[in-house]
Amino acid sequence: MARNPADDIMVTTTDGIQDHKVTAYLGIVSGEAIMGTNVFKDFFAGIRDVVGGRSGGYEKALREAKQLALADMREEAYNLGAHAVVAVDLDYEVIGGDDKTMLMVSANGTAVRFG
């Protein structure tokens, strides 16, 4: 499988990257990942694997959703010609209720280019 060049986009929660001078702000970029009902039901089914107050299944699903959201954001930044995304914020939301519950993870930041 070919490597995605968007994977080289640096991502940080700070408003800059040490030793890199921002020469252009390209705008806000974002990525979202929504995990459907089946995954959410699996979260609660995974409660059985709770050890020490932690659910491995739930944590794994959250990590996967976060990685998907960051990958989408990187792809958008790459398409703008960015070198990095700064001031990144991650948000987690539960959407719906009852048997139609979904988990959404969103990643937002500012795409920048260095000189």
C-alpha angles and dihedrals in degrees: 000000000000119000115249111236089211087072087075092064107112115231126198139163090220123087094245145015120244115254092011121104114210110229099172137025107210099186141260117322128189144182132196136195123190118193112208134228097275092055091048092050087051088055091060093040085054090060084091088070093057110136120178092353095306130110112214093195093052093046091049092052092048091050091049092050091048092051092049092050092048091048091053090049092049090050092053091048091048090052088055091052095251126160094201147000115231134188091031118185125191120206129188122201136174111221126198127356145243110019095346097065119141134179119226126195118188129188121197132177146135119278112223139180125215128221 
